[in-house]
């Protein structure tokens, strides 16, 4: 029997594969399309990689049946908000249709647990307080709308067909192997290449930042102890404005604020995300362990070592 990780050549998925190989002797299988954000070199040798699309029914069915997949960690998704605003068709195809394809195959192959990794962006924006697992969905851009739809399909397959599932909604992740289009790696790589750092609008948008290793640890707890059919928010307990985050990284990398360039704000830009993690803390006894300073320093060091 095997553990399947979709999107394992990407950012969070590859970090999870490297973590998973250290804690289990079970066979590990990875599916990844190897888009621009995926890298074959991210996948550890202990994981069997299949280069295919999660919308491809035949190839996915082959992987499930050949390896007798019993646990699925579903990371694979299109995730860049700006790209979804320009053209959301690939987000619909991958995030919605691809997820439904995996759900159908998981049901057919009697998967024992399907863990769907989602985002806190499905809740929309919140001026005060924090999102809980009971918060209403209110996505405000095509990316978050596609993830909200996939969440609903996952829960529908549990309620309708009895598929054993968990959904996790995480806050903004950062750490090694993240593609440079995302905010923190863009800041770091622009500094390394002596380029201006673009900041949307006034830079006062607030995000909760979660170091990727903390996220991986939380997912293991959900796998081992999570109650079937339950959702769990995963956050870093670290809210920062975008501009404060930029200034913090500039300070760590010993550069000044002249590198900041304010640009026109993103359409439909959510003002604030805030994730309540009391449920996972109280029921699964998980809490983030990396401070933002520690996590950023480790992240900066990784990009400095891996400039190519």
Sine and cosine of phi, psi and omega as CSV:
sin_phi,cos_phi,sin_psi,cos_psi,sin_omega,cos_omega
0.00,0.00,0.55,-0.84,-0.14,-0.99
-0.78,-0.63,0.33,-0.94,0.15,-0.99
-0.97,-0.24,0.80,-0.61,0.04,-1.00
-0.97,-0.25,0.75,-0.66,0.09,-1.00
-0.89,-0.46,0.90,-0.44,0.09,-1.00
-1.00,0.02,0.55,-0.84,-0.03,-1.00
0.94,0.35,0.48,0.88,-0.09,-1.00
-0.97,0.25,-0.11,0.99,0.08,-1.00
-0.99,-0.10,-0.01,1.00,0.02,-1.00
-1.00,-0.02,-0.29,-0.96,-0.14,-0.99
-0.93,0.36,-0.95,0.32,-0.08,-1.00
-0.93,0.38,-0.65,0.76,-0.02,-1.00
-0.86,0.51,-0.66,0.75,-0.01,-1.00
-0.94,0.33,-0.63,0.78,0.08,-1.00
-0.88,0.47,-0.60,0.80,0.03,-1.00
-0.93,0.37,-0.64,0.77,0.05,-1.00
-0.86,0.51,-0.70,0.71,0.00,-1.00
-0.90,0.44,-0.56,0.83,0.05,-1.00
-0.96,0.28,-0.68,0.74,-0.07,-1.00
-0.88,0.47,-0.63,0.78,-0.05,-1.00
-0.90,0.45,-0.37,0.93,-0.03,-1.00
-0.99,0.12,-0.30,0.95,-0.16,-0.99
-0.88,-0.48,-0.04,1.00,-0.01,-1.00
-0.61,-0.79,0.49,-0.87,0.11,-0.99
-0.99,-0.17,0.03,1.00,0.00,-1.00
-0.94,0.35,0.45,-0.89,0.05,-1.00
-0.90,0.44,0.68,-0.73,0.00,-1.00
-0.89,-0.46,0.79,-0.61,-0.02,-1.00
-0.84,-0.54,0.59,-0.81,-0.04,-1.00
-0.79,-0.61,0.70,-0.72,0.18,-0.98
-0.92,-0.40,0.77,-0.63,0.07,-1.00
-0.46,-0.89,0.66,-0.75,0.01,-1.00
-0.98,0.21,-0.26,0.97,-0.08,-1.00
0.83,0.56,0.83,0.55,0.15,-0.99
-0.95,0.30,-0.13,-0.99,0.00,-1.00
-0.84,0.55,-0.47,0.88,-0.07,-1.00
-1.00,-0.03,-0.02,1.00,0.01,-1.00
-0.96,-0.27,0.48,-0.88,-0.04,-1.00
-0.64,-0.77,0.86,-0.51,0.01,-1.00
-0.82,0.57,-0.56,0.83,-0.01,-1.00
-0.93,0.37,-0.25,0.97,0.05,-1.00
-0.96,0.29,-0.36,0.93,-0.11,-0.99
-1.00,0.07,0.85,-0.53,0.00,-1.00
-0.91,0.40,0.44,-0.90,-0.06,-1.00
-0.90,0.44,-0.37,0.93,-0.01,-1.00
-0.95,0.32,-0.26,0.97,-0.03,-1.00
-0.97,-0.23,0.72,-0.69,0.07,-1.00
-0.99,0.15,0.88,-0.47,-0.06,-1.00
-0.99,-0.14,0.77,-0.64,0.16,-0.99
-0.92,-0.40,0.87,-0.49,0.02,-1.00
-1.00,0.05,0.98,-0.18,-0.02,-1.00
-0.37,-0.93,0.13,-0.99,-0.06,-1.00
-0.99,-0.17,0.68,-0.74,-0.01,-1.00
-0.94,0.35,-0.15,0.99,0.10,-1.00
-1.00,0.05,-0.14,0.99,-0.03,-1.00
-1.00,0.10,0.97,-0.23,-0.11,-0.99
-0.89,0.46,-0.70,0.71,-0.09,-1.00
-0.91,0.42,-0.72,0.69,-0.06,-1.00
-0.94,0.34,-0.61,0.79,0.03,-1.00
-0.92,0.38,-0.64,0.77,0.04,-1.00
-0.88,0.47,-0.62,0.79,0.03,-1.00
-0.87,0.49,-0.72,0.70,-0.02,-1.00
-0.89,0.45,-0.72,0.70,-0.02,-1.00
-0.87,0.49,-0.73,0.68,-0.09,-1.00
-0.96,0.26,-0.63,0.78,-0.02,-1.00
-0.90,0.45,-0.64,0.76,-0.10,-0.99
-0.98,-0.22,0.03,1.00,-0.01,-1.00
0.78,0.62,0.84,0.53,-0.04,-1.00
-0.91,0.42,0.78,-0.62,0.01,-1.00
-0.86,-0.51,-0.28,0.96,0.06,-1.00
-0.75,-0.66,0.73,-0.69,0.02,-1.00
-0.85,-0.53,0.79,-0.61,0.21,-0.98
-0.94,-0.33,0.94,-0.33,-0.14,-0.99
-0.99,-0.17,0.99,-0.12,0.04,-1.00
-0.99,-0.14,-0.48,0.88,-0.20,-0.98
-0.83,0.56,0.82,-0.57,0.00,-1.00
-0.19,-0.98,0.49,-0.87,0.28,-0.96
-0.98,0.19,0.73,-0.68,-0.20,-0.98
-0.69,-0.72,0.01,1.00,-0.08,-1.00
-1.00,0.00,0.91,-0.42,-0.12,-0.99
-0.86,0.52,-0.70,0.71,-0.03,-1.00
-0.85,0.52,-0.65,0.76,0.02,-1.00
-0.91,0.41,-0.60,0.80,0.00,-1.00
-0.93,0.37,-0.50,0.87,0.03,-1.00
-0.95,0.33,-0.60,0.80,0.02,-1.00
-0.95,0.32,-0.66,0.75,-0.02,-1.00
-0.32,-0.95,0.92,-0.39,-0.09,-1.00
-1.00,-0.07,0.04,1.00,-0.11,-0.99
-0.87,0.49,-0.66,0.76,-0.01,-1.00
-0.94,0.34,-0.48,0.88,0.03,-1.00
-0.94,0.35,-0.62,0.78,0.07,-1.00
-0.92,0.40,-0.70,0.71,-0.07,-1.00
-0.91,0.42,-0.75,0.66,-0.07,-1.00
-0.98,0.17,-0.80,0.59,-0.15,-0.99
-0.95,0.31,-0.54,0.84,-0.02,-1.00
-0.99,-0.16,-0.88,0.48,-0.05,-1.00
-0.90,0.44,-0.63,0.78,0.02,-1.00
-0.90,0.43,-0.65,0.76,0.03,-1.00
-0.90,0.43,-0.69,0.73,0.01,-1.00
-0.89,0.45,-0.62,0.78,0.06,-1.00
-0.87,0.50,-0.70,0.72,0.02,-1.00
-0.91,0.41,-0.59,0.80,0.04,-1.00
-0.90,0.44,-0.69,0.72,0.01,-1.00
-0.88,0.47,-0.70,0.72,-0.01,-1.00
-0.93,0.36,-0.61,0.79,0.04,-1.00
-0.89,0.45,-0.64,0.76,0.03,-1.00
-0.90,0.44,-0.71,0.70,-0.01,-1.00
-0.89,0.46,-0.60,0.80,-0.07,-1.00
-1.00,-0.10,0.19,0.98,0.09,-1.00
0.81,0.58,0.77,0.64,0.06,-1.00
-0.87,0.50,0.64,-0.77,-0.05,-1.00
-1.00,0.09,-0.41,0.91,0.09,-1.00
-0.35,-0.94,0.76,-0.65,0.04,-1.00
-0.89,-0.45,0.94,-0.35,-0.04,-1.00
-0.96,-0.27,0.90,-0.43,-0.09,-1.00
-0.98,-0.19,0.89,-0.45,-0.04,-1.00
-1.00,-0.03,0.90,-0.43,-0.06,-1.00
-0.85,-0.53,-0.35,-0.94,-0.17,-0.99
-0.71,-0.71,0.43,-0.90,0.09,-1.00
-0.96,0.28,-0.17,0.98,0.00,-1.00
-0.92,0.39,-0.28,0.96,0.04,-1.00
-0.90,0.43,-0.38,0.93,-0.03,-1.00
-0.99,0.14,-0.21,0.98,-0.04,-1.00
1.00,0.07,-0.54,-0.84,-0.04,-1.00
-0.94,-0.34,0.47,-0.88,-0.05,-1.00
-0.65,-0.76,0.86,-0.52,-0.07,-1.00
-0.96,0.29,-0.52,0.86,0.03,-1.00
-0.45,-0.89,0.28,-0.96,-0.10,-0.99
0.97,0.23,-0.23,-0.97,-0.05,-1.00
-0.63,-0.78,0.48,-0.88,0.07,-1.00
-0.94,0.35,0.72,-0.69,0.18,-0.98
-0.94,-0.35,0.08,-1.00,0.02,-1.00
-0.91,0.42,-0.26,0.97,0.03,-1.00
-1.00,-0.10,-0.02,1.00,0.00,-1.00
-0.89,0.45,0.59,-0.81,0.05,-1.00
-0.93,0.37,0.54,-0.84,0.09,-1.00
-0.98,0.21,0.71,-0.71,0.02,-1.00
-0.49,-0.87,0.87,0.49,-0.05,-1.00
-0.89,0.46,0.57,-0.82,-0.12,-0.99
-0.85,-0.52,0.06,1.00,0.11,-0.99
-0.59,-0.81,0.27,-0.96,-0.07,-1.00
-0.86,0.51,-0.59,0.81,0.05,-1.00
-0.87,0.50,-0.82,0.58,-0.06,-1.00
-0.92,0.40,-0.49,0.87,0.08,-1.00
-0.91,0.42,-0.63,0.77,0.01,-1.00
-0.93,0.36,-0.59,0.80,0.05,-1.00
-0.95,0.32,-0.60,0.80,0.06,-1.00
-0.88,0.48,-0.69,0.73,0.02,-1.00
-0.88,0.48,-0.67,0.74,0.00,-1.00
-0.91,0.41,-0.62,0.79,0.08,-1.00
-0.85,0.52,-0.71,0.70,-0.02,-1.00
-0.89,0.45,-0.64,0.77,0.03,-1.00
-0.91,0.41,-0.65,0.76,0.03,-1.00
-0.86,0.51,-0.74,0.67,-0.02,-1.00
-0.93,0.36,-0.55,0.84,0.05,-1.00
-0.90,0.43,-0.61,0.79,0.02,-1.00
-0.94,0.35,-0.49,0.87,0.10,-0.99
-0.94,0.34,-0.75,0.66,-0.07,-1.00
-0.94,0.34,-0.57,0.82,-0.07,-1.00
-1.00,0.05,-0.70,0.71,-0.13,-0.99
-0.93,-0.37,-0.11,0.99,0.00,-1.00
0.98,0.18,0.29,0.96,0.04,-1.00
-0.90,0.45,0.78,-0.62,-0.01,-1.00
-0.97,0.25,0.94,-0.34,-0.12,-0.99
-0.77,-0.64,0.34,-0.94,0.31,-0.95
-0.70,-0.71,0.54,-0.84,0.13,-0.99
-0.88,-0.47,0.73,-0.68,0.11,-0.99
-0.89,-0.45,0.71,-0.71,0.03,-1.00
-0.89,-0.45,0.96,-0.30,-0.13,-0.99
-0.98,-0.20,0.39,-0.92,0.12,-0.99
-0.99,0.12,-0.11,-0.99,-0.09,-1.00
-0.89,0.46,0.86,-0.51,0.02,-1.00
-1.00,0.01,0.46,-0.89,0.14,-0.99
-0.51,-0.86,0.33,-0.94,0.01,-1.00
0.55,-0.84,-0.21,-0.98,-0.02,-1.00
-0.88,0.47,0.49,-0.87,0.14,-0.99
0.96,0.27,0.17,0.99,0.03,-1.00
-0.98,0.19,0.69,-0.73,-0.04,-1.00
-0.91,0.41,0.55,-0.84,-0.20,-0.98
-0.93,0.37,-0.15,0.99,0.03,-1.00
-0.95,0.32,-0.39,0.92,-0.04,-1.00
-0.98,0.21,0.31,-0.95,-0.28,-0.96
-0.87,0.50,-0.81,0.58,-0.07,-1.00
-0.92,0.39,-0.75,0.66,0.05,-1.00
-0.90,0.44,-0.49,0.87,0.07,-1.00
-0.91,0.41,-0.67,0.74,0.05,-1.00
-0.86,0.51,-0.77,0.64,-0.07,-1.00
-0.90,0.44,-0.74,0.67,-0.06,-1.00
-0.94,0.34,-0.55,0.84,0.08,-1.00
-0.90,0.43,-0.65,0.76,0.05,-1.00
-0.89,0.46,-0.70,0.71,0.00,-1.00
-0.88,0.48,-0.50,0.87,-0.03,-1.00
-0.98,-0.21,0.20,0.98,0.06,-1.00
0.83,0.55,0.70,0.72,0.03,-1.00
-0.92,-0.40,0.41,-0.91,0.05,-1.00
-0.89,0.45,0.50,-0.87,0.03,-1.00
-0.98,-0.21,0.93,-0.37,-0.01,-1.00
-0.97,0.25,0.74,-0.67,0.03,-1.00
-0.83,-0.56,0.85,-0.53,-0.03,-1.00
-0.93,0.38,0.70,-0.72,0.13,-0.99
0.84,0.54,-0.75,-0.66,0.00,-1.00
-1.00,-0.02,-0.07,1.00,0.03,-1.00
0.97,0.25,0.18,0.98,-0.07,-1.00
-0.99,-0.11,0.18,0.98,0.11,-0.99
-0.90,0.44,0.64,-0.76,-0.09,-1.00
-0.94,-0.34,0.74,-0.67,0.05,-1.00
-0.76,-0.64,0.47,-0.88,0.10,-0.99
-0.99,-0.15,0.84,-0.54,-0.14,-0.99
-0.97,-0.23,0.74,-0.67,-0.07,-1.00
-0.82,-0.57,0.87,-0.50,0.05,-1.00
-0.93,0.36,0.68,-0.73,-0.19,-0.98
-0.88,0.48,-0.53,0.85,0.01,-1.00
-0.92,0.40,-0.60,0.80,0.10,-0.99
-0.88,0.47,-0.65,0.76,0.04,-1.00
-0.88,0.48,-0.71,0.71,0.02,-1.00
-0.86,0.51,-0.69,0.72,0.02,-1.00
-0.88,0.48,-0.65,0.76,0.00,-1.00
-0.90,0.44,-0.65,0.76,-0.02,-1.00
-0.90,0.43,-0.57,0.82,0.07,-1.00
-0.90,0.44,-0.65,0.76,0.03,-1.00
-0.91,0.42,-0.64,0.77,0.06,-1.00
-0.90,0.44,-0.66,0.75,0.02,-1.00
-0.89,0.46,-0.74,0.67,-0.10,-0.99
-0.98,0.22,-0.62,0.79,-0.19,-0.98
-0.81,-0.59,-0.11,0.99,-0.05,-1.00
-0.91,0.41,0.65,-0.76,0.01,-1.00
-0.98,0.22,0.75,-0.66,-0.02,-1.00
-0.82,0.57,0.70,-0.72,0.04,-1.00
1.00,0.08,0.02,1.00,-0.05,-1.00
-0.99,-0.16,0.46,-0.89,0.13,-0.99
-0.97,-0.23,0.52,-0.85,0.03,-1.00
-0.69,-0.73,0.83,-0.56,0.15,-0.99
-0.98,0.19,0.66,-0.75,0.03,-1.00
-0.81,-0.59,0.90,-0.44,-0.03,-1.00
-0.69,-0.73,0.17,-0.99,-0.08,-1.00
-0.98,-0.19,0.00,1.00,-0.08,-1.00
0.80,0.60,0.68,0.74,-0.08,-1.00
-0.57,-0.82,1.00,0.03,0.02,-1.00
-1.00,-0.06,0.77,-0.63,0.03,-1.00
-0.65,-0.76,0.54,-0.84,0.20,-0.98
-0.96,0.29,0.44,-0.90,0.02,-1.00
-0.85,0.52,-0.66,0.75,-0.05,-1.00
-0.93,0.36,-0.58,0.81,0.05,-1.00
-0.92,0.39,-0.59,0.81,0.05,-1.00
-0.90,0.43,-0.70,0.72,0.04,-1.00
-0.86,0.52,-0.72,0.69,-0.03,-1.00
-0.90,0.44,-0.58,0.81,0.02,-1.00
-0.90,0.43,-0.70,0.72,0.00,-1.00
-0.92,0.38,-0.65,0.76,0.07,-1.00
-0.84,0.54,-0.66,0.75,0.01,-1.00
-0.90,0.44,-0.72,0.69,0.01,-1.00
-0.87,0.49,-0.57,0.82,-0.06,-1.00
-0.99,-0.11,0.16,0.99,0.12,-0.99
0.84,0.54,0.73,0.68,0.10,-0.99
-0.82,-0.58,0.32,-0.95,-0.08,-1.00
-0.98,-0.20,0.12,-0.99,-0.14,-0.99
-0.97,0.25,-0.03,1.00,0.07,-1.00
-0.92,0.40,-0.25,0.97,0.02,-1.00
-0.98,0.19,-0.19,0.98,-0.04,-1.00
-0.98,0.19,0.71,-0.70,0.06,-1.00
-0.75,-0.66,0.92,-0.40,0.02,-1.00
-0.98,0.22,0.73,-0.69,-0.03,-1.00
-0.81,-0.59,0.21,-0.98,-0.02,-1.00
-0.84,0.54,0.67,-0.74,-0.09,-1.00
-0.92,0.39,0.45,-0.89,0.05,-1.00
-0.95,0.33,0.65,-0.76,0.08,-1.00
-0.86,0.50,0.73,-0.69,0.04,-1.00
0.91,0.41,0.46,0.89,-0.08,-1.00
-0.92,0.39,0.88,-0.48,0.03,-1.00
-0.91,0.42,0.70,-0.72,-0.09,-1.00
-0.98,0.17,-0.67,0.74,-0.07,-1.00
-0.52,-0.86,0.71,-0.70,0.22,-0.98
-0.92,-0.40,0.60,-0.80,0.08,-1.00
-0.48,-0.88,0.82,-0.57,-0.17,-0.99
-0.93,-0.37,0.86,-0.51,0.07,-1.00
-0.99,0.11,0.84,-0.54,-0.07,-1.00
-0.91,-0.41,0.35,0.94,-0.03,-1.00
-0.88,0.48,-0.56,0.83,-0.05,-1.00
-0.89,0.45,-0.77,0.64,-0.04,-1.00
-0.94,0.33,-0.51,0.86,0.05,-1.00
-0.93,0.38,-0.68,0.73,-0.10,-1.00
-0.99,0.13,-0.53,0.85,-0.08,-1.00
-0.99,-0.13,-0.54,0.84,-0.02,-1.00
-0.91,-0.41,-0.03,1.00,0.09,-1.00
0.86,0.51,0.62,0.78,0.09,-1.00
-0.95,-0.30,0.60,-0.80,0.11,-0.99
-0.51,-0.86,0.54,-0.84,0.02,-1.00
-0.91,0.42,0.57,-0.82,-0.06,-1.00
-0.90,-0.43,-0.31,0.95,-0.04,-1.00
-1.00,-0.02,0.81,-0.58,0.16,-0.99
-0.96,0.29,0.34,-0.94,0.02,-1.00
-0.88,0.47,-0.60,0.80,-0.01,-1.00
-0.91,0.41,-0.71,0.71,0.01,-1.00
-0.90,0.44,-0.72,0.69,-0.02,-1.00
-0.90,0.44,-0.66,0.75,0.01,-1.00
-0.91,0.41,-0.65,0.76,0.01,-1.00
-0.89,0.46,-0.67,0.74,0.04,-1.00
-0.91,0.41,-0.61,0.79,0.00,-1.00
-0.93,0.38,-0.72,0.69,0.03,-1.00
-0.86,0.51,-0.69,0.72,0.01,-1.00
-0.87,0.50,-0.63,0.77,-0.01,-1.00
-0.90,0.43,-0.71,0.70,0.00,-1.00
-0.92,0.38,-0.55,0.84,0.06,-1.00
-0.92,0.40,-0.56,0.83,0.02,-1.00
-0.98,0.18,-0.34,0.94,-0.14,-0.99
-0.82,-0.57,0.77,0.64,-0.08,-1.00
-0.89,0.46,-0.44,0.90,-0.04,-1.00
-0.98,0.18,0.00,0.00,0.00,0.00
